[in-house]
Amino acid sequence: MTKRLIEPAEDPSFKPQVCSTCARERGVRGMDAYDYSPMQVLTGQPFGWYSGSDGELCPECMTKAIRAIRGQ
């Protein structure tokens, strides 16, 4: 199971992450509330938010990146 984010109301220091590709801020609802997991690729689930030392990717940009790699 993927980790769920803390609601902003629960943490006053909350600052949303920003997608390195499209500059969209990460929300707290829908797939934005979940982190990316490689299992999502294997099982066909919608992608969550990718966060790594190389930057952040929103679910939409992550989907585009995976499709580009697959040649779709």
C-alpha positions in Angstrom: 0.0 0.0 0.0 1.3 3.5 -0.8 1.8 6.1 1.9 -0.8 8.8 2.3 0.2 12.4 2.8 -0.7 14.4 5.9 -3.5 16.9 5.3 -2.3 20.6 5.3 -4.7 21.3 8.2 -2.8 18.8 10.3 0.6 20.3 9.6 0.9 24.1 9.5 4.4 23.9 8.0 3.0 22.0 5.0 4.5 23.2 1.6 3.4 21.3 -1.5 6.0 19.7 -3.8 6.2 21.1 -7.3 6.5 18.9 -10.5 9.9 19.4 -12.1 8.3 19.1 -15.6 5.1 21.1 -15.5 5.5 23.1 -12.3 2.2 21.9 -10.9 1.9 21.8 -7.1 1.1 18.6 -5.4 -2.4 18.5 -3.8 -3.8 16.3 -1.1 -6.7 14.7 -3.0 -6.9 12.0 -5.6 -3.7 10.4 -6.9 -1.7 13.4 -5.6 -2.3 12.0 -2.1 -0.3 8.9 -2.9 3.4 8.3 -3.7 4.6 6.5 -6.8 5.3 2.8 -6.5 6.8 0.5 -9.2 3.9 -1.9 -8.4 1.6 0.7 -10.0 3.4 0.0 -13.3 3.2 -3.8 -12.9 -0.4 -3.9 -11.9 -1.8 -1.2 -14.2 -2.9 1.1 -11.3 -2.8 4.9 -11.8 0.5 6.5 -10.8 1.1 8.4 -7.7 3.5 11.3 -7.2 7.2 10.5 -7.8 9.7 12.2 -5.4 13.4 11.6 -5.7 16.8 13.2 -5.4 16.4 14.0 -9.1 13.2 16.0 -8.6 9.5 15.6 -8.4 7.0 14.3 -11.1 3.2 14.7 -10.9 1.1 11.6 -11.8 0.4 13.0 -15.3 4.0 13.7 -16.1 5.0 10.3 -14.7 2.5 8.6 -17.0 3.9 10.5 -20.0 7.5 9.5 -19.0 6.6 5.8 -18.6 4.7 5.9 -22.0 7.7 7.5 -23.7 10.0 4.8 -22.3 7.6 2.1 -23.5 7.3 3.8 -26.9 3.6 4.4 -26.7 
